[in-house]
Amino acid sequence: MSNTGKRLDTLLLSISLSFVIAIVAGLTIFPEKGNEIANYLFGTFNAVFGTPVLLLVFGSVIFLAALGISKYGNIRLGEGNPEYTTFAWVSMMICAGLGSATVYWAFTEWAYYFNAPPLGVQTGTTAAYELGTAYNLFHWGFSAWAAYCIVSLPVAYHFHVRKNPGLSLSAVCTAIRGDKPITPLWRVISRVIDVIFIFTIFGALSITLGVSVPMVSEILSSLIGIEPTFNVNLVLILIISAFFSLSSYVGIQKGMARISSMNTYLAIGFCIAVFLIGPTMFIAKSTVNGLGIMLQDFVRMSLYTDPVENGGFPEGWTIFYWLYWITYTPFVSIFVTKISKGRSIRGVITNMLLSGSAGCFFFFGILGGLSQSANVNGLVDVAGLVASGEGNQAIVQVMNSLPFSAIFIVLFALVSVLFLATTLDSAAFTMAATSTKGLKENEEPSPMLRLFWCVMLAAVPLAMMFIDAPLNTIKTCAIVTSIPLMFIIGYMVYGFIKWMREDFALTSGEDILRQSRQTADAVPAE
């Protein structure tokens, strides 16, 4: 067994799994009561923390933009040149931050907004179509990636610049305390932080699997003419699990980097083919128009609270999405830290906010434009199917409206599976890193530990599907845990700013850049 295997945090492992199993069992035995409690907590937390969440995410965009253009943007995260090409690096970030549920929302999300538009727009109008596209791009754009980036930078600075051991949120928070003694209370707080981290991963990925697997199952079943049953879902999950388990076992460079790059190329090729064969002009106009509305109204959309009518749109969509991104931030930040050695702070900010957003705009613009065009031209009643809870069927019908539909359906299913596999792969890595004590910069967690988390990440959602556990309740519980994560994130950002001021406040931007170049040249690229 490797040295990292010997440092396995068995206490964290036991507590986390016991907590997850207890929650799932409790929700299974008392589904109605569990759903009632979870919804009450979500409604209460949303009412109390909804506006602060909007301010936090909007403030993150402003802070990161200012940090990126400041002298601190020159700081290099670790010695040597970057370990991965920019394309592979960005591909891994995008694939870690986006699950295959992304594909579902790319086709259908505009229709939810079309059916119940915000900002006083009437449903069924041209403005409702246009606002649907704009909000779709807004919810998957700069703000979402800012939520990821605002957590990634403190973890990366802690690990690569300060050289502190431990690749977990609790390790970052402990390092921020400096020389203060580790009291029994702080040990408990550290455990709570890591348990929250692991639970939110299970919750977030259960949501992703709960949306993605039935979608892919229904699409493939429509192609081969069978009913999408639990057994079909089971076979699909086993195939995905075997795929991402192998990728996780062989490591990031041989597994995740190659699969992410392959998936990115495949997704780009799929979208270009849809763009060329589908309604090209409509897709182009719809995407550009949606971007224009989103950029023009970015501040209004970021801070929209609907105080007079209280129609529920901000709570049901924007605030929900920001909380959902926050549940993903712990594992995305740890994974981004691991793959960003040798990058500058400015490079991380630029590629997460701009490259990540551009990838989403490209993906959502093309697939959303195809879906919206089918609705406008009466080919498929996408809005009606979504309103009746048949979003997967809407995707099937839209895909069948294309020439060579069988080929597109196979490619679509493959992209969805690869998105899901890469997300689960990165999650397994970060959970293994968190459950390894004192992980250092040039170390990776044990392959067997990564494989263990791969099995658990597949087994828990699969068990929930088998017993028909209330997915909406798990979803709500995961979102509720994002509230304490907000305070943890706030503390990490405070520590990050304090570290940068201690290390570089008296250093000019030119000197930071010079040191950064010397650091890059000090270690030869592998």
C-alpha positions as CSV (number, residue, x, y, z in Angstrom):
1,M,0.0,0.0,0.0
2,S,1.2,3.5,-0.8
3,N,2.1,6.0,1.8
4,T,-1.0,8.0,1.1
5,G,-3.0,4.8,1.7
6,K,-1.4,4.4,5.2
7,R,-2.6,8.0,6.0
8,L,-6.2,7.1,5.3
9,D,-8.6,9.1,7.5
10,T,-10.7,6.2,8.6
11,L,-12.7,8.3,11.1
12,L,-13.8,10.7,8.5
13,L,-14.6,7.8,6.2
14,S,-16.8,6.1,8.8
15,I,-18.6,9.2,9.9
16,S,-19.3,10.4,6.4
17,L,-20.6,7.1,5.1
18,S,-22.7,6.5,8.3
19,F,-24.2,10.0,7.9
20,V,-25.1,9.5,4.2
21,I,-26.5,6.0,4.8
22,A,-28.6,7.2,7.8
23,I,-30.0,10.1,5.7
24,V,-31.0,7.9,2.8
25,A,-32.5,5.2,5.1
26,G,-34.4,7.9,7.1
27,L,-35.8,9.4,3.9
28,T,-36.8,5.9,2.6
29,I,-38.6,4.9,5.8
30,F,-40.2,8.3,6.4
31,P,-40.4,9.8,2.8
32,E,-43.3,12.2,3.4
33,K,-42.0,13.5,6.8
34,G,-38.5,13.8,5.4
35,N,-39.8,15.7,2.3
36,E,-41.9,18.0,4.6
37,I,-38.9,18.8,6.8
38,A,-36.5,19.3,3.9
39,N,-38.9,21.6,2.0
40,Y,-39.6,23.6,5.2
41,L,-35.8,24.1,5.7
42,F,-35.3,25.0,2.1
43,G,-38.1,27.5,2.1
44,T,-36.9,29.1,5.4
45,F,-33.3,29.2,4.3
46,N,-34.2,30.6,0.9
47,A,-36.2,33.4,2.5
48,V,-33.5,34.3,5.0
49,F,-30.4,33.8,2.8
50,G,-31.7,34.3,-0.7
51,T,-30.7,38.0,-1.0
52,P,-27.3,37.4,0.6
53,V,-26.7,34.5,-1.9
54,L,-27.4,36.9,-4.8
55,L,-25.0,39.5,-3.3
56,L,-22.3,36.8,-2.6
57,V,-22.2,35.5,-6.2
58,F,-22.4,38.9,-7.8
59,G,-19.7,40.2,-5.4
60,S,-17.6,37.2,-6.4
61,V,-17.7,38.2,-10.1
62,I,-16.6,41.7,-9.2
63,F,-13.9,40.5,-6.8
64,L,-12.4,38.1,-9.3
65,A,-12.4,40.6,-12.1
66,A,-10.5,43.1,-9.9
67,L,-8.1,40.4,-8.6
68,G,-7.4,39.3,-12.1
69,I,-6.3,42.8,-13.3
70,S,-4.4,43.5,-10.1
71,K,-0.7,42.8,-9.4
72,Y,-1.8,39.7,-7.5
73,G,-2.9,38.1,-10.7
74,N,0.7,37.5,-11.6
75,I,1.2,35.1,-8.7
76,R,2.1,31.6,-9.9
77,L,0.5,28.6,-8.3
78,G,3.5,26.3,-7.7
79,E,6.8,25.8,-9.4
80,G,7.5,24.7,-13.0
81,N,5.5,25.0,-16.1
82,P,1.9,23.8,-16.3
83,E,1.5,20.0,-16.3
84,Y,-1.3,20.0,-18.9
85,T,-1.9,21.8,-22.2
86,T,-4.4,24.7,-21.9
87,F,-7.0,22.7,-23.9
88,A,-6.7,19.7,-21.7
89,W,-6.7,21.9,-18.6
90,V,-9.8,23.8,-19.6
91,S,-11.5,20.6,-20.8
92,M,-11.0,19.0,-17.4
93,M,-12.3,22.0,-15.6
94,I,-15.4,22.1,-17.7
95,C,-16.0,18.4,-17.5
96,A,-15.6,18.4,-13.7
97,G,-17.9,21.4,-13.3
98,L,-20.6,20.2,-15.6
99,G,-22.4,16.9,-15.4
100,S,-24.5,15.2,-18.1
101,A,-27.6,16.9,-16.6
102,T,-26.1,19.9,-18.5
103,V,-27.3,18.2,-21.7
104,Y,-30.9,18.0,-20.4
105,W,-31.0,21.7,-19.4
106,A,-29.4,22.8,-22.7
107,F,-32.4,21.4,-24.5
108,T,-35.2,22.3,-22.1
109,E,-34.3,25.1,-19.7
110,W,-35.5,27.9,-22.0
111,A,-38.9,26.3,-22.1
112,Y,-39.3,26.5,-18.3
113,Y,-38.7,30.3,-18.5
114,F,-40.9,30.6,-21.5
115,N,-43.8,29.0,-19.6
116,A,-43.3,31.3,-16.6
117,P,-41.1,34.2,-17.5
118,P,-39.8,36.7,-15.0
119,L,-39.4,40.5,-15.1
120,G,-43.1,41.0,-15.9
121,V,-42.9,39.4,-19.4
122,Q,-46.0,37.6,-20.7
123,T,-45.8,33.9,-21.5
124,G,-46.2,32.9,-25.1
125,T,-44.7,36.1,-26.5
126,T,-41.5,36.9,-28.5
127,A,-40.1,38.5,-25.4
128,A,-40.6,35.3,-23.4
129,Y,-38.7,33.3,-26.0
130,E,-35.8,35.8,-26.0
131,L,-35.7,36.1,-22.2
132,G,-35.7,32.3,-22.0
133,T,-32.5,32.1,-24.0
134,A,-30.9,35.0,-22.1
135,Y,-31.6,33.4,-18.7
136,N,-30.4,30.0,-19.8
137,L,-27.0,31.6,-20.7
138,F,-27.0,33.7,-17.6
139,H,-27.5,30.7,-15.2
140,W,-24.6,28.8,-16.8
141,G,-22.3,31.7,-17.4
142,F,-20.0,34.0,-15.5
143,S,-21.7,33.8,-12.1
144,A,-21.7,30.0,-12.0
145,W,-18.0,29.9,-12.9
146,A,-17.3,32.7,-10.4
147,A,-18.8,30.5,-7.7
148,Y,-16.3,27.8,-8.6
149,C,-13.3,30.1,-9.0
150,I,-13.8,32.0,-5.7
151,V,-13.3,28.7,-3.8
152,S,-10.6,27.2,-6.1
153,L,-8.2,30.1,-5.6
154,P,-7.9,29.8,-1.7
155,V,-7.4,26.0,-2.0
156,A,-4.8,26.4,-4.8
157,Y,-2.9,29.2,-2.9
158,H,-2.9,27.1,0.3
159,F,-1.6,24.0,-1.5
160,H,0.8,25.4,-4.2
161,V,2.0,28.7,-2.8
162,R,1.9,28.3,1.0
163,K,2.8,24.6,0.6
164,N,0.5,23.6,3.4
165,P,-0.3,19.8,3.6
166,G,-3.8,18.5,3.1
167,L,-6.1,18.9,0.1
168,S,-9.4,19.5,1.9
169,L,-11.5,22.5,3.0
170,S,-10.8,21.8,6.6
171,A,-7.1,21.8,5.9
172,V,-7.4,25.2,4.3
173,C,-9.4,26.6,7.2
174,T,-6.9,25.1,9.7
175,A,-4.0,26.7,7.9
176,I,-5.7,30.1,7.9
177,R,-5.8,30.0,11.7
178,G,-2.0,30.1,11.6
179,D,-0.2,29.2,14.8
180,K,-3.3,29.1,17.0
181,P,-3.5,25.8,18.9
182,I,-5.7,23.0,17.6
183,T,-8.4,22.8,20.3
184,P,-10.9,19.9,20.7
185,L,-13.6,22.3,19.5
186,W,-11.7,23.0,16.3
187,R,-11.1,19.3,15.7
188,V,-14.9,18.9,15.8
189,I,-15.4,21.8,13.5
190,S,-12.9,20.4,11.0
191,R,-14.8,17.1,11.0
192,V,-18.1,18.8,10.4
193,I,-16.6,20.7,7.5
194,D,-15.4,17.5,5.8
195,V,-18.6,15.6,6.5
196,I,-20.6,18.5,4.9
197,F,-18.2,18.4,2.0
198,I,-18.7,14.6,1.4
199,F,-22.5,14.8,1.9
200,T,-22.9,17.6,-0.6
201,I,-21.0,15.6,-3.2
202,F,-23.3,12.6,-2.7
203,G,-26.3,14.9,-2.8
204,A,-25.2,16.9,-5.9
205,L,-24.2,13.8,-7.8
206,S,-27.4,12.0,-6.9
207,I,-29.2,14.9,-8.5
208,T,-27.0,14.6,-11.6
209,L,-27.5,10.8,-11.9
210,G,-31.2,11.2,-11.1
211,V,-31.7,13.5,-14.1
212,S,-29.0,12.1,-16.5
213,V,-29.5,8.4,-16.3
214,P,-33.3,8.3,-17.0
215,M,-32.7,10.9,-19.9
216,V,-30.0,8.7,-21.6
217,S,-32.0,5.6,-20.9
218,E,-35.1,7.0,-22.5
219,I,-33.2,8.3,-25.5
220,L,-31.4,5.0,-26.2
221,S,-34.6,3.0,-25.5
222,S,-36.4,5.1,-28.2
223,L,-33.7,4.2,-30.6
224,I,-33.8,0.5,-30.1
225,G,-37.5,0.2,-29.4
226,I,-37.6,-0.9,-25.7
227,E,-39.1,0.4,-22.5
228,P,-36.8,2.5,-20.2
229,T,-37.0,0.4,-17.1
230,F,-34.9,0.2,-13.9
231,N,-32.9,-2.7,-15.4
232,V,-32.0,-0.4,-18.3
233,N,-30.9,2.3,-15.8
234,L,-28.9,-0.4,-13.9
235,V,-27.0,-1.5,-17.0
236,L,-26.3,2.1,-18.0
237,I,-25.0,3.0,-14.5
238,L,-22.8,-0.1,-14.4
239,I,-21.3,0.8,-17.8
240,I,-20.7,4.4,-16.7
241,S,-19.3,3.2,-13.3
242,A,-16.8,0.8,-15.0
243,F,-15.7,3.5,-17.3
244,F,-15.0,6.2,-14.7
245,S,-13.6,3.7,-12.2
246,L,-11.0,2.7,-14.7
247,S,-10.2,6.3,-15.5
248,S,-9.9,7.2,-11.8
249,Y,-7.7,4.2,-11.1
250,V,-5.1,4.9,-13.8
251,G,-4.9,8.6,-12.6
252,I,-5.5,12.1,-13.9
253,Q,-2.9,12.2,-16.7
254,K,-3.7,8.8,-18.2
255,G,-7.4,8.9,-17.5
256,M,-9.2,12.1,-16.8
257,A,-7.1,14.3,-19.0
258,R,-7.5,12.1,-22.1
259,I,-11.2,11.4,-21.5
260,S,-12.0,15.1,-20.9
261,S,-10.2,16.1,-24.0
262,M,-11.9,13.4,-26.0
263,N,-15.3,14.4,-24.6
264,T,-14.7,18.1,-25.3
265,Y,-13.8,17.3,-29.0
266,L,-16.8,15.1,-29.3
267,A,-19.2,17.7,-27.8
268,I,-17.8,20.4,-30.1
269,G,-18.1,18.2,-33.1
270,F,-21.7,17.2,-32.1
271,C,-22.7,20.8,-31.6
272,I,-21.1,21.9,-34.9
273,A,-22.9,19.2,-36.8
274,V,-26.2,20.2,-35.2
275,F,-25.5,23.8,-36.1
276,L,-24.8,23.0,-39.7
277,I,-27.5,20.5,-40.3
278,G,-30.1,22.1,-38.1
279,P,-31.7,25.6,-38.3
280,T,-28.4,27.4,-38.6
281,M,-29.6,31.0,-38.9
282,F,-32.1,30.7,-36.1
283,I,-29.5,29.2,-33.8
284,A,-27.0,31.9,-34.6
285,K,-29.5,34.7,-34.2
286,S,-31.0,33.3,-31.0
287,T,-27.6,32.8,-29.3
288,V,-26.3,36.2,-30.2
289,N,-29.6,37.9,-29.2
290,G,-29.6,36.0,-25.9
291,L,-26.0,37.0,-25.2
292,G,-26.9,40.6,-25.9
293,I,-29.9,40.6,-23.5
294,M,-27.9,38.8,-20.8
295,L,-24.9,41.2,-21.0
296,Q,-27.1,44.3,-21.1
297,D,-29.2,43.1,-18.1
298,F,-26.5,41.2,-16.2
299,V,-26.6,43.4,-13.1
300,R,-30.5,43.4,-13.0
301,M,-30.6,39.6,-13.5
302,S,-27.9,39.1,-10.8
303,L,-29.8,41.1,-8.2
304,Y,-33.4,40.4,-9.2
305,T,-35.5,39.6,-6.1
306,D,-39.1,40.4,-7.3
307,P,-40.0,42.1,-4.0
308,V,-43.5,43.3,-5.0
309,E,-45.1,40.4,-6.7
310,N,-43.0,37.7,-5.0
311,G,-43.7,35.3,-8.0
312,G,-41.0,32.9,-6.9
313,F,-38.8,33.0,-9.9
314,P,-35.6,34.2,-8.1
315,E,-36.0,31.6,-5.4
316,G,-37.0,28.8,-7.8
317,W,-34.3,29.4,-10.3
318,T,-31.5,32.0,-9.8
319,I,-31.0,31.5,-6.0
320,F,-31.5,27.7,-6.4
321,Y,-28.9,27.6,-9.1
322,W,-26.4,29.6,-7.1
323,L,-26.9,27.3,-4.1
324,Y,-26.6,24.3,-6.4
325,W,-23.3,25.6,-7.8
326,I,-22.1,26.2,-4.2
327,T,-22.7,22.5,-3.4
328,Y,-20.4,21.6,-6.3
329,T,-17.7,24.2,-5.4
330,P,-15.8,22.0,-2.8
331,F,-15.0,19.1,-5.1
332,V,-14.5,21.3,-8.2
333,S,-12.1,23.6,-6.3
334,I,-10.0,20.7,-5.1
335,F,-9.8,19.2,-8.5
336,V,-9.0,22.5,-10.1
337,T,-6.2,22.9,-7.6
338,K,-4.7,19.6,-8.4
339,I,-4.6,20.3,-12.2
340,S,-3.6,24.0,-12.0
341,K,0.0,23.7,-10.8
342,G,2.2,26.2,-12.7
343,R,-0.7,28.4,-13.7
344,S,-1.1,32.0,-12.6
345,I,-4.0,33.4,-10.6
346,R,-4.9,35.5,-13.5
347,G,-4.8,32.5,-15.8
348,V,-7.2,30.5,-13.5
349,I,-9.6,33.4,-13.3
350,T,-9.5,34.1,-17.0
351,N,-10.1,30.5,-18.1
352,M,-12.7,29.6,-15.5
353,L,-14.8,32.8,-16.0
354,L,-14.3,33.3,-19.7
355,S,-13.3,29.9,-21.2
356,G,-15.8,28.0,-19.0
357,S,-18.6,30.5,-19.8
358,A,-17.8,30.5,-23.5
359,G,-18.0,26.7,-23.5
360,C,-21.4,26.8,-21.9
361,F,-22.6,29.6,-24.2
362,F,-21.6,27.5,-27.2
363,F,-23.2,24.3,-26.0
364,F,-26.4,25.9,-24.6
365,G,-26.8,28.3,-27.5
366,I,-26.7,25.6,-30.2
367,L,-28.8,22.9,-28.4
368,G,-31.2,25.4,-26.9
369,G,-31.6,27.1,-30.3
370,L,-32.4,23.8,-32.0
371,S,-35.0,23.0,-29.4
372,Q,-36.5,26.5,-29.5
373,S,-36.7,26.5,-33.3
374,A,-38.6,23.2,-33.2
375,N,-41.1,24.8,-30.8
376,V,-41.4,28.0,-32.8
377,N,-42.0,26.1,-36.1
378,G,-44.5,23.7,-34.6
379,L,-42.3,20.6,-35.2
380,V,-42.2,19.7,-31.4
381,D,-44.3,21.2,-28.6
382,V,-41.2,21.5,-26.4
383,A,-42.8,24.0,-24.0
384,G,-46.0,21.8,-23.6
385,L,-44.0,18.6,-23.0
386,V,-41.8,20.4,-20.4
387,A,-44.9,21.8,-18.7
388,S,-46.3,18.3,-18.4
389,G,-43.1,16.8,-16.9
390,E,-42.0,15.1,-20.2
391,G,-38.7,16.9,-20.8
392,N,-36.9,13.7,-21.8
393,Q,-39.6,13.0,-24.4
394,A,-39.2,16.5,-25.7
395,I,-35.5,15.9,-26.2
396,V,-36.2,12.6,-28.1
397,Q,-38.7,14.3,-30.4
398,V,-36.3,17.2,-31.1
399,M,-33.5,14.8,-31.9
400,N,-35.8,12.9,-34.2
401,S,-36.6,16.1,-36.1
402,L,-33.0,16.2,-37.4
403,P,-31.8,14.4,-40.5
404,F,-29.8,11.3,-39.7
405,S,-31.5,11.3,-36.2
406,A,-30.2,7.9,-35.2
407,I,-26.6,9.0,-35.5
408,F,-27.3,12.2,-33.6
409,I,-29.0,10.3,-30.8
410,V,-26.0,7.9,-30.4
411,L,-23.6,10.8,-30.3
412,F,-25.8,12.7,-27.9
413,A,-25.9,9.6,-25.6
414,L,-22.2,9.2,-25.8
415,V,-21.5,12.9,-24.9
416,S,-23.9,12.6,-21.9
417,V,-22.2,9.4,-20.6
418,L,-18.7,10.9,-21.0
419,F,-19.9,14.1,-19.2
420,L,-21.2,12.0,-16.3
421,A,-18.1,9.8,-16.2
422,T,-15.7,12.7,-16.0
423,T,-17.7,14.5,-13.3
424,L,-17.8,11.3,-11.2
425,D,-14.1,10.7,-11.9
426,S,-13.2,14.2,-10.6
427,A,-15.5,13.8,-7.6
428,A,-13.9,10.4,-6.7
429,F,-10.5,12.0,-6.8
430,T,-11.4,14.9,-4.5
431,M,-13.1,12.6,-2.0
432,A,-10.0,10.4,-1.9
433,A,-7.9,13.5,-1.4
434,T,-10.1,14.7,1.4
435,S,-10.0,11.4,3.2
436,T,-6.1,11.2,2.9
437,K,-4.4,12.9,5.8
438,G,-1.7,15.5,5.0
439,L,-1.7,15.1,1.2
440,K,1.3,17.0,-0.2
441,E,1.7,18.9,-3.5
442,N,3.4,16.1,-5.5
443,E,1.3,13.3,-4.0
444,E,-1.9,11.7,-5.2
445,P,-4.4,9.7,-3.1
446,S,-4.2,5.9,-3.3
447,P,-5.7,4.4,-6.5
448,M,-7.6,1.9,-4.4
449,L,-9.1,4.7,-2.3
450,R,-10.2,6.5,-5.5
451,L,-11.7,3.2,-6.7
452,F,-13.5,2.8,-3.4
453,W,-15.1,6.2,-3.8
454,C,-16.0,5.4,-7.4
455,V,-18.0,2.4,-6.2
456,M,-19.7,4.4,-3.4
457,L,-20.6,7.3,-5.8
458,A,-22.4,4.8,-8.1
459,A,-23.9,2.6,-5.3
460,V,-25.7,5.3,-3.3
461,P,-27.6,6.8,-6.2
462,L,-28.3,3.4,-7.6
463,A,-29.8,2.2,-4.2
464,M,-31.9,5.4,-4.2
465,M,-33.3,4.6,-7.6
466,F,-34.0,1.0,-6.6
467,I,-36.0,1.8,-3.5
468,D,-37.5,4.9,-5.2
469,A,-36.2,7.2,-2.6
470,P,-37.4,10.8,-2.9
471,L,-34.8,12.4,-5.1
472,N,-36.3,15.9,-4.6
473,T,-35.7,15.5,-0.8
474,I,-32.1,14.5,-1.3
475,K,-31.8,17.5,-3.7
476,T,-33.2,19.8,-1.1
477,C,-31.0,18.4,1.7
478,A,-27.9,18.9,-0.5
479,I,-28.9,22.5,-1.2
480,V,-29.6,23.2,2.5
481,T,-26.0,22.1,3.3
482,S,-24.8,24.8,0.9
483,I,-25.8,27.5,3.5
484,P,-23.1,26.5,6.0
485,L,-20.7,26.2,3.0
486,M,-21.3,29.9,2.3
487,F,-19.8,30.8,5.7
488,I,-16.9,28.4,5.1
489,I,-16.3,30.0,1.7
490,G,-16.3,33.4,3.3
491,Y,-13.7,32.4,5.8
492,M,-11.5,30.8,3.1
493,V,-11.7,34.0,1.0
494,Y,-10.7,36.1,4.1
495,G,-7.7,33.8,4.6
496,F,-6.8,34.0,0.9
497,I,-6.7,37.8,1.0
498,K,-4.8,37.8,4.2
499,W,-2.2,35.4,2.8
500,M,-1.7,37.4,-0.4
501,R,-1.2,40.6,1.6
502,E,1.3,39.0,3.9
503,D,3.2,37.5,1.0
504,F,3.1,40.2,-1.7
505,A,1.7,43.5,-0.3
506,L,5.1,45.1,-0.4
507,T,6.1,43.6,-3.7
508,S,5.5,45.4,-7.0
509,G,3.6,43.8,-9.8
510,E,6.8,43.7,-11.9
511,D,8.7,41.9,-9.2
512,I,5.8,39.4,-8.7
513,L,5.9,38.7,-12.4
514,R,9.7,38.3,-12.4
515,Q,9.5,35.9,-9.5
516,S,6.7,34.0,-11.3
517,R,8.9,33.6,-14.4
518,Q,11.8,32.5,-12.3
519,T,9.6,29.9,-10.6
520,A,8.4,28.6,-13.9
521,D,12.0,28.2,-15.1
522,A,13.2,26.6,-11.9
523,V,11.6,23.2,-12.5
524,P,11.7,21.7,-16.0
525,A,8.3,20.6,-17.5
526,E,7.6,16.9,-17.4
